[in-house]
Amino acid sequence: MQATLKALLNLQEIDRDIFRTQAELKRLPTERQTRKGELDKRASRLAEMKTAAKELRVRIKEIEDLTTTQRQRVRKVENEAASSRQDMALLAAYQHEIRTLKRTIGTSEEDGLQLVEKVEGVETEAAALQSEIEAATATFQEFSANVDREIGAAQQKLAGLEAERKKRLSSEILPESLALYTRLLAAREGVALAELDGRICQGCYMEMPTNLCVRVARGTELVQCPSCDRILFPRES
């Protein structure tokens, strides 16, 4: 069994690197996607701001058109009033309409000014966000290119590690031992074996009972840590 344990330790050396490389290959695209998502959110926010500004501009134009029409109506009514000075009742009606129109025009102009201030604020904010997005996009493109290079390097490294792993697979490792090792490798993030230093498992740092330490020292079987399940091996003298 000592030969099996030695073969597993030899395999563990390469599998630890394989696990780290595989983790890196998962991390890099995830990190890029996260950054892309953040950039997309800002772009979506900018689109919303541009839409809001456009709608405000449309509303301002509507107010301008309405006040223009109302001013034209005021001039028309003023002319009609000037021609109807002999009819006091009609003149009073014209004057009332003129006052009403002017109040409406004044209110519309105030509303229009408020909308102009609002749209200018939105457009200023949108312009600032546009600049931020352009800078962030350039940074992201550079980051993405680096990610592609790192992924390529990691894939090349992984291929080399896997080729080396095939060489290290030993016929001395029994199928059931290899199955246990493989299961622990996945469950314990690439570290299926742990050194027993004195009575302390170096995988979980829990103290082991004496009888278990004796079994590990004998080397006649694969002994697992009762706490983290890793296969224990004795510390070299």
C-alpha positions, 0 to 999 in steps of 0.5 A: 500500500505504500507504493500506492500512496507514493504513486498518489502523492506523485499524482497529487503534485500534478493534479494540484496544478491542474485544479488551479489551472482549471479554476483559472480557466473558469475565473477569467471568463466569469470575471470578463462577463461580470465586467461586461455586465457592469458596462452594459448596465451603464450603457442601458442607463445612458440609453434611458437618459437619452430617451428621457431627454428626447421626450423632454425636448418633445414636450418643450416643443409642444409647449412652444407650439402651444404658446405660439398658437395662444399668442396668435390668438391673443393678437387676433382677439386684441384686434377684434376687441379694438373693433368692438369698443362700442359693444361693452359686453363683447369687449368685456368678453374679449378682455377676459379671454385675453387675460385667460390666454396670457395667464395660460401662456405665462404658466406654459412658459414657466413649465417650459423653462423648468423643463429646459433646466431639467433636460439640460441637467439630464443631457449634462449627466448623459454627456458625462456618463458617455465619456465614462463609458467610452473610457471604461469600454477602452479599458474593458477591451484591453482587459478582454484582450489580456484575458484571451491571452491568459486563457490561451496560456492556461489552456496550453499549460493545462494540456501539458499538465494533462499529458504529464498526468497520463505519464504519472498514472501508475498501474500500482494504483488500484482502481478503488484507490484511484476512484477514492482519490478522484472523488476527494480531488473534486470534493477538496478543491484539488487536494485529496491527500494531507500530511499527518504531522505528529497527530495533526492533519495538515488538511484540516488541522484537527488532532487525530486519535492515536490508533489512527496515527498508528495505522497511517505509520504502518502504511498497510492501508489508505487511511482517511482523516475522519474530519476532512476525509483526505487520505493521510500520509506520514511526514517524512523524517 
